[in-house]
Amino acid sequence: MRWYENDGLWSGFAETMFPPRRAQEAADLVATSPLLRFQPGAQVLDLCCGPGLWLAPLARRGYQVTGVDLSPVMLAEAKAACPDAELICEDMLEFSRPGQFDVALNVFTSFGYLAEAEDNLQVLRNAYTSLKPGGQLIVDVMGKEVLAGWIGRPQAVDVDGGCVVMRDTILDDWTRLRTDWTLVRGDTARHAVIECFVYSAAELKDLFRQAGFQDVECFGDFDASSYDNHSKRLIVRGYRRD
């Protein structure tokens, strides 16, 4: 089993991964971000939709939303959050609907999970195939340049009745990131490991272009600011032009 196929991870650490503030953050970004203003009635695909944090605010803006996720646990929560969304239980490595969507989103660092670099590129190719001509893909990750500023310092997050300690480790010459999560409640501890590829702006732009995207741009946050040493995120947007 690949680590992201373990539903125990998503259910066991959901309160840390998807706290209420994150749902509010998604709603605020959909309401204010210039990168998230699409044509009225646009068909929007959320790859790795999780518990539907983005689906609900996108649907409220009148977009037709489809969420894809591999976790039945997360999709059940997404259904409760956004009953009108189309929800599909499938691996994003396999999912493709040729020419159906105006927009594809992959947000909150849900890209790079697959074990092989070529598989991560295939996810972008699938998104390209699923877009209509003129459609756009937006990927939101933590870029290498941002990670370099704070990597290596353990973080502790309080949760109901305990805390989660997170420790990050860079692997394979800054190619991949390992994150160890330890949930401590009372006299019990639960451990999980997440591994993913990490990308610089130049590397992710190049992957977009390899997948066929044109007019590829990088931003430092959802306010469409430039990507530089002050950035909080790495957001890459590219278009299918044919």
C-alpha positions in Angstrom: 0.0 0.0 0.0 1.3 3.5 -0.9 1.2 5.9 2.0 -1.6 8.0 0.6 -3.9 5.0 0.0 -4.1 4.5 3.8 -7.5 5.8 4.9 -6.3 5.6 8.5 -3.9 8.4 7.8 -6.6 10.7 6.5 -9.1 9.9 9.2 -6.5 9.7 12.1 -4.9 13.1 11.2 -7.8 14.9 9.6 -8.1 17.4 12.5 -4.5 18.5 11.8 -4.6 18.4 8.0 -8.1 20.0 7.7 -8.8 22.2 10.7 -11.8 24.6 10.6 -9.4 27.5 9.9 -8.4 25.8 6.7 -12.0 25.6 5.5 -12.4 29.3 6.2 -9.1 30.0 4.4 -10.3 28.2 1.3 -13.6 30.1 1.4 -11.8 33.5 1.8 -9.4 32.7 -1.1 -12.2 31.7 -3.4 -14.0 35.0 -2.6 -11.0 37.2 -3.0 -8.2 35.7 -5.2 -7.8 37.0 -8.7 -6.4 33.5 -9.6 -9.8 31.9 -8.7 -12.1 34.1 -10.8 -13.4 32.0 -13.6 -16.1 32.5 -16.3 -19.7 32.2 -15.0 -20.8 28.6 -14.8 -17.3 27.2 -15.4 -16.7 23.5 -14.9 -14.1 23.2 -12.2 -12.2 20.0 -11.4 -10.6 19.7 -7.9 -7.9 16.9 -8.0 -7.3 15.5 -4.5 -10.4 17.3 -3.2 -10.1 15.8 0.3 -13.1 16.7 2.5 -14.3 19.3 0.0 -12.9 22.5 1.5 -12.7 24.1 -1.9 -15.7 22.5 -3.5 -18.3 24.2 -1.3 -17.1 27.8 -1.8 -16.6 27.2 -5.5 -20.1 25.9 -5.9 -21.5 28.9 -4.0 -19.9 31.1 -6.7 -21.9 29.3 -9.3 -19.3 27.0 -10.7 -20.0 23.3 -11.6 -17.7 21.4 -9.4 -16.2 17.9 -9.6 -14.0 16.4 -6.9 -11.6 13.5 -7.4 -10.0 11.7 -4.4 -8.8 8.2 -3.6 -10.1 8.2 0.0 -13.7 7.1 0.6 -13.5 8.7 4.0 -12.6 12.1 2.6 -15.2 11.8 -0.1 -17.9 11.1 2.5 -17.0 14.4 4.2 -16.9 16.2 0.8 -20.4 15.0 0.1 -21.6 16.4 3.4 -19.8 19.7 2.7 -21.0 20.0 -0.9 -24.0 17.8 -1.7 -24.3 19.1 -5.2 -20.7 18.3 -6.2 -19.9 15.4 -8.5 -17.5 13.2 -6.5 -15.3 10.5 -8.0 -13.2 7.9 -6.1 -10.2 7.5 -8.3 -6.4 7.9 -8.3 -5.4 11.2 -10.0 -2.8 9.2 -11.8 -5.6 7.4 -13.7 -8.4 10.0 -13.8 -9.0 11.7 -17.2 -12.1 13.1 -18.9 -11.1 14.5 -22.3 -12.0 18.1 -22.9 -14.6 18.4 -20.1 -13.3 21.1 -17.7 -12.6 24.8 -17.9 -10.4 24.7 -14.8 -8.4 22.1 -13.0 -7.1 22.7 -9.4 -4.6 20.9 -7.3 -4.2 22.8 -4.0 -2.8 22.7 -0.5 0.3 20.8 -1.6 -1.4 17.7 -3.1 1.0 17.4 -6.0 4.1 15.2 -6.0 2.7 12.3 -3.9 3.5 9.6 -6.5 6.6 7.6 -6.0 8.0 8.0 -9.6 8.8 11.3 -11.1 7.2 10.2 -14.4 3.9 9.5 -12.6 3.7 13.0 -11.3 4.2 14.3 -14.8 1.5 12.0 -16.0 -0.9 13.7 -13.5 -0.3 17.0 -15.3 -0.8 15.3 -18.7 -4.1 13.9 -17.5 -5.2 17.3 -16.4 -4.2 18.7 -19.7 -6.3 16.1 -21.5 -9.3 16.8 -19.2 -9.3 20.5 -20.0 -11.2 22.2 -22.8 -9.1 24.3 -25.2 -8.4 27.5 -23.4 -8.7 25.8 -20.0 -6.3 26.3 -17.2 -4.5 24.2 -14.5 -3.5 25.7 -11.2 -1.2 23.8 -8.9 -0.4 25.1 -5.4 2.5 23.6 -3.5 5.3 24.6 -1.0 8.2 25.4 -3.3 11.8 24.5 -2.5 12.7 28.1 -2.2 10.1 28.5 0.6 10.9 25.3 2.3 14.6 26.2 2.5 13.7 29.1 4.9 12.3 26.9 7.7 12.9 23.2 7.0 14.3 21.1 9.8 12.5 22.8 12.7 9.9 20.5 14.4 6.5 21.9 14.8 3.8 21.0 17.4 0.1 21.6 16.8 -2.5 21.2 19.5 -5.5 19.0 18.8 -8.4 18.0 21.0 -6.9 16.1 23.9 -3.3 16.0 22.7 -0.9 17.3 20.1 0.7 16.4 16.8 4.5 16.8 16.4 5.7 17.2 12.8 9.3 16.8 11.6 10.4 17.4 8.0 13.5 15.8 6.4 14.9 16.5 2.9 15.8 13.4 0.9 17.7 12.6 -2.2 19.6 15.9 -2.8 16.5 18.1 -2.4 14.4 15.9 -4.6 11.8 14.7 -2.1 10.5 15.6 1.4 9.6 13.2 4.2 7.3 14.4 6.9 6.9 12.4 10.2 3.7 13.0 12.1 3.3 11.8 15.7 -0.1 12.2 17.4 0.1 12.0 21.2 -3.1 11.7 23.3 -2.7 10.6 26.9 -0.5 7.6 27.1 -0.9 6.6 23.4 1.0 7.7 20.3 0.2 7.3 16.6 2.8 7.7 13.9 2.5 8.4 10.1 5.0 9.2 7.4 4.3 11.3 4.3 6.7 11.5 1.4 6.5 13.6 -1.8 8.5 15.2 -4.4 9.4 18.9 -4.0 9.9 21.4 -6.8 11.4 24.7 -7.4 9.6 27.3 -9.6 11.7 26.5 -12.6 11.3 22.7 -12.2 7.5 22.9 -11.9 7.2 25.3 -14.8 9.3 22.8 -16.9 6.9 20.0 -15.9 3.9 22.0 -17.0 5.6 22.7 -20.4 6.5 19.0 -20.8 2.8 18.2 -20.2 1.8 20.5 -23.1 0.8 23.7 -21.1 1.5 27.1 -22.5 1.7 30.6 -21.0 3.0 29.1 -17.8 3.3 31.6 -14.9 4.4 31.4 -11.2 2.9 33.3 -8.3 3.9 33.6 -4.7 0.4 33.4 -3.2 -3.2 33.5 -4.3 -3.1 37.3 -4.4 -1.2 36.8 -7.7 2.0 38.3 -6.3 5.4 37.6 -7.8 7.2 34.5 -6.7 10.3 35.6 -4.8 12.2 35.3 -1.5 9.2 36.7 0.4 6.7 34.2 -1.0 4.5 31.9 1.1 3.5 29.5 -1.6 4.4 28.4 -5.1 1.4 28.6 -7.4 1.9 27.6 -11.0 -0.8 28.3 -13.7 -0.7 27.0 -17.3 -3.2 26.9 -20.2 -4.2 24.4 -22.8 -4.2 26.4 -26.0 -5.0 23.8 -28.7 
